[in-house]
Structures are given as C-alpha cells and as structure tokens.
Amino acid sequence: MQRPTRPLILSLDTATEWRSVALSRGERQLALRAGGADRGHSSRLLEEIDEILRREGVSLKEIELFAVACGPGSFTGLRAGLATFKAFAATLERPVVGVPTLHAVALAAVPAPSVCAALPAGRGEVFGQLLEVTDAGSVLELGEASHLAPLRLAELVAGLGVSLKWAGGGAWAQAETLREFARSAGIMWREAGDVDTRLKEESRIVWTLAPQVESYAGEIARLANRRFQAGMDASVEQVRALYVRLSDAEIKEQCHASSV
C-alpha cells in the first residue's frame, strides 16, 4: 500500500514534564493540546486526545499515522503513552512511529550544529544526548543517550571543545550547575535570548541555554513523518520504550540478587 505523502498524524508526548498531544497534516501542525505538569498521565490522557479530536472535527478512525515519544523519560508516562498509541494502531490497523524524546527536544532548539538535549531523570540526574539539528530539520545523533549526573555530562561535553546549545527540562533544572561549570572551564555561557555581538569576534567556546519549551508533540509529529516517508518500519512491533536506565524496581532487584 502506498504511503500518504501528507498523512493526518496524531502525536503524543508523555515522557517529559509537560504532557502534550498534537494533530498535524504532514509537517503542518493543525492543533496542539498541552497538558499540565501533573503525573496523572493515564487518567487524563484519553480525555485530552478526545478533546483535541473533537475540537478539530476529526475522528480517531481518520488518523493515518500515530507518533509517540518512546523515551527516555518518565517510566510511568512512557508506558501509558506507548500502550495507548500501540493499542490505537493495532486496533485501527494504522502505522505507528516511536520517536526518541531527546530528538524532539533537540529539534525544538532550532537549527544548531550541536545540541545537548537533557531531561530530568530523578535524584538530580539527567538523561542526556549530543545531537545535531540541520537547517532542513533533520536530527542526527553525535553520541548515545545516557543517564548520568549533570556535572559528568558537562565534563563530557566540554571535552569535545565545541560551542553548542543546551536544551530541555534537564538543562533548565541544572542551569546553575552548568553555568558555574562553564565559567570554571573558561566557556562563555549565554542565557536564552541573550545577544552578544562580541561572540562574532571571539573564538571562545560558547554554551547557550535554549528557550524553555513546554510541549514536544509537534516535534514528534515532524520527526515521525520524516521517518515514515523515508520508509521506516511503522508496525506496532517495532515501537519499543527507550529507557536508557533500569527502573528503581529493577535496580533493587539487581541489588538484592547480588547480595544473595
């Protein structure tokens, strides 16, 4: 079956701090529903999906492609989002694409040769990954997604010796730590919106904190559409959670096993 060139896409992010749902036609966003920063993903999710569909006069059966954040991110949120969209896709026999959350975070930071996307991982740690966002809006991996302490991530990034943008809730939550590290390492730090014409005349490494974003469902739709048009396998079976780290329960189980 030939794939539609501008599919009607329902996209979802339940992996980050701010839950969001979007309806798009190809890469053109039609509507966005950004939820609160609460953790009641499963209880509110179906409500919010129904709300955006009703608002746009679209039925679930009309959706041609489902797109969902596949992690890393909140364990509870990921499971709720993935289970819901995989169920929709299986029931309606529609394609579904899982999009790495950090890719969506990087895309929201606008074109940049290097973006360090970071999300909160609990206990003061972050999920981080170095990525490139091209002028055409493609996201390329410059390193693997990792789960680590903010200072360790800063050290690894500083070792590359390149200017870049920091993006995502993890970067904003750890902004003071990153700022102080940059200063101690002789790296110029810029806040979102800062303008400094001297940067054009200097060869110093510059770290810029990208503007804060509270919804990524639109970016997830754009990335999913590109993967879909490129011929990516969009079956339910290929959509899996990208956890990066073990859950607390799994960590406890490992600790218990090692102590026996």
C-alpha positions in Angstrom: 0.0 0.0 0.0 1.3 3.4 -1.0 2.0 5.7 2.0 0.2 9.1 2.1 2.6 11.9 1.4 0.9 14.2 4.0 -0.7 11.9 6.5 -3.1 13.0 9.2 -0.9 12.5 12.3 -1.9 12.2 15.9 1.2 12.7 18.1 1.8 12.3 21.8 4.4 13.1 24.4 4.0 11.6 27.9 7.8 11.2 28.5 8.6 14.8 29.5 7.4 17.1 32.3 4.7 18.6 30.2 2.3 16.1 28.5 1.1 17.2 25.1 -1.0 15.9 22.1 -0.9 17.4 18.6 -2.8 16.9 15.4 -0.8 17.5 12.2 -1.2 17.2 8.4 2.2 16.1 7.3 4.6 18.5 8.9 2.0 21.3 9.3 0.6 21.4 12.8 -3.2 21.8 13.0 -3.7 21.8 16.7 -1.9 21.3 20.0 -3.1 20.4 23.4 -0.5 20.9 26.1 -1.4 19.3 29.5 -0.2 20.3 32.9 2.9 19.3 34.7 1.0 16.7 36.7 1.8 13.0 36.6 -1.8 11.8 36.1 -0.9 10.6 32.6 -3.2 7.6 32.3 -6.2 9.3 33.9 -6.2 12.4 31.7 -4.6 11.1 28.5 -7.7 9.7 26.8 -9.6 12.9 27.8 -7.1 15.1 26.2 -6.9 13.1 23.0 -10.7 13.1 22.7 -10.7 16.9 23.3 -8.2 17.8 20.5 -10.0 15.5 18.0 -13.4 16.9 18.9 -12.1 20.5 18.6 -10.8 19.8 15.1 -13.8 17.7 14.0 -11.7 14.6 13.4 -12.4 11.0 14.4 -9.8 8.6 15.6 -10.5 6.4 12.6 -9.3 9.2 10.3 -5.8 9.2 11.7 -3.3 7.9 9.2 -0.2 7.8 11.4 0.3 7.7 15.1 3.5 9.2 16.5 4.6 8.8 20.1 7.7 9.7 22.3 9.5 6.4 23.0 11.9 7.7 25.7 13.9 8.2 27.6 11.7 9.9 30.2 9.2 9.2 32.9 8.7 5.4 33.3 5.0 5.8 34.1 4.4 8.4 31.4 6.2 6.3 28.7 4.3 3.2 29.5 1.0 5.0 29.4 1.7 6.8 26.1 3.2 3.8 24.3 0.5 1.4 25.5 -2.3 3.8 24.4 -0.9 4.5 20.9 0.1 0.9 20.2 -3.4 -0.1 21.1 -4.9 2.5 18.8 -2.6 1.5 15.9 -3.2 -2.2 16.4 -7.0 -1.8 16.6 -7.3 0.5 13.6 -4.5 -1.2 11.6 -2.6 2.0 11.3 1.1 2.7 11.2 2.8 4.0 14.4 6.3 5.5 14.8 8.2 5.8 18.0 10.4 9.0 18.2 13.3 9.3 20.7 12.3 12.0 23.2 15.7 13.7 23.1 15.5 14.0 19.3 12.3 16.0 19.8 13.9 18.2 22.5 16.8 19.0 20.1 14.5 19.8 17.2 12.7 22.3 19.4 16.0 24.1 19.9 16.0 25.2 16.2 18.9 24.6 13.8 22.3 24.1 15.6 25.4 22.1 14.7 25.5 20.7 18.2 22.7 20.4 20.8 23.0 18.7 24.2 19.4 17.6 24.9 18.8 16.9 28.6 15.7 15.7 30.5 15.3 15.2 34.3 15.9 11.6 35.3 15.2 12.0 39.1 17.6 12.2 42.0 19.3 15.2 40.5 20.5 13.2 37.4 19.6 13.7 33.8 19.1 11.8 30.5 21.4 13.5 28.0 22.5 13.1 24.4 24.6 15.2 21.9 22.7 15.7 18.7 22.9 17.9 15.5 19.8 19.6 14.1 20.3 20.5 10.4 18.9 23.5 8.6 16.4 21.1 7.0 15.2 19.9 10.4 16.8 16.5 10.4 18.2 15.3 13.8 21.5 13.4 13.7 23.0 11.5 16.6 26.5 12.6 17.7 26.5 10.3 20.7 24.3 7.8 22.5 21.6 8.7 25.0 23.0 8.4 28.6 21.8 8.5 32.2 24.3 10.4 34.3 25.0 13.3 36.8 24.8 16.8 35.3 28.4 17.6 36.1 29.6 14.4 34.4 27.6 15.3 31.3 29.1 18.8 31.3 32.6 17.3 31.6 32.0 15.0 28.6 30.5 17.8 26.5 33.3 20.2 27.5 35.9 17.6 26.3 34.5 17.9 22.8 35.7 21.5 22.6 32.7 22.8 20.6 30.1 25.5 21.0 26.6 24.2 21.5 23.1 24.7 22.8 21.7 23.1 25.9 18.0 22.2 25.6 15.3 20.5 27.6 13.9 20.4 31.1 17.1 18.8 32.4 19.2 21.7 31.2 16.9 24.2 32.7 16.7 22.3 36.0 20.5 22.2 36.1 21.2 25.6 34.6 23.0 26.9 37.6 25.3 23.9 37.8 26.0 24.1 34.1 26.6 27.8 34.3 29.1 27.5 37.1 30.9 24.7 35.4 31.2 26.7 32.1 32.7 29.6 34.0 35.2 27.5 35.8 36.2 25.9 32.4 36.6 29.2 30.6 33.5 28.6 28.5 31.2 31.5 27.7 27.7 31.0 28.9 24.6 32.6 27.3 21.1 32.6 28.7 18.1 32.1 26.3 17.5 35.4 24.5 20.9 36.9 25.2 22.5 38.8 22.4 26.3 39.5 22.4 27.8 40.8 19.3 31.3 40.2 20.7 30.8 36.5 20.1 31.4 37.0 16.4 34.8 38.4 17.1 35.9 35.8 19.6 36.9 32.2 19.1 35.8 31.1 22.6 33.6 28.1 23.1 30.0 29.2 23.8 27.3 27.3 25.6 23.8 28.7 25.0 20.7 27.7 27.1 17.9 27.3 24.5 14.5 28.8 25.3 12.3 26.7 27.6 9.7 24.5 25.8 6.5 23.1 27.4 5.3 20.7 24.6 7.1 18.4 22.2 4.2 16.7 20.4 4.6 18.9 17.4 8.3 18.0 17.0 7.4 14.3 17.5 4.9 14.5 14.6 7.5 16.2 12.3 10.2 13.6 13.1 7.7 10.7 12.8 6.6 11.9 9.4 10.1 12.1 8.1 10.9 8.6 9.2 7.6 7.4 7.8 8.2 9.0 4.4 11.8 7.5 4.4 10.2 4.0 4.5 10.8 3.2 8.2 9.0 0.2 9.6 5.9 1.6 11.2 4.5 -1.6 12.6 3.3 -1.9 16.2 6.0 -4.5 16.9 8.9 -2.1 16.2 7.8 0.5 18.7 9.7 -0.1 22.0 10.5 2.0 25.0 14.0 3.5 25.2 14.5 3.6 29.0 18.3 4.2 29.0 18.4 3.2 32.6 16.8 0.5 34.7 13.7 1.3 36.7 14.0 1.6 40.5 12.3 -1.8 41.0 14.8 -3.4 38.6 17.8 -1.7 40.4 16.5 -3.0 43.7 16.1 -6.5 42.3 19.7 -6.5 41.0 21.0 -5.3 44.3 19.1 -8.0 46.1 20.4 -10.7 43.7 24.0 -9.5 44.1 23.7 -9.6 47.9 22.4 -13.2 48.0 
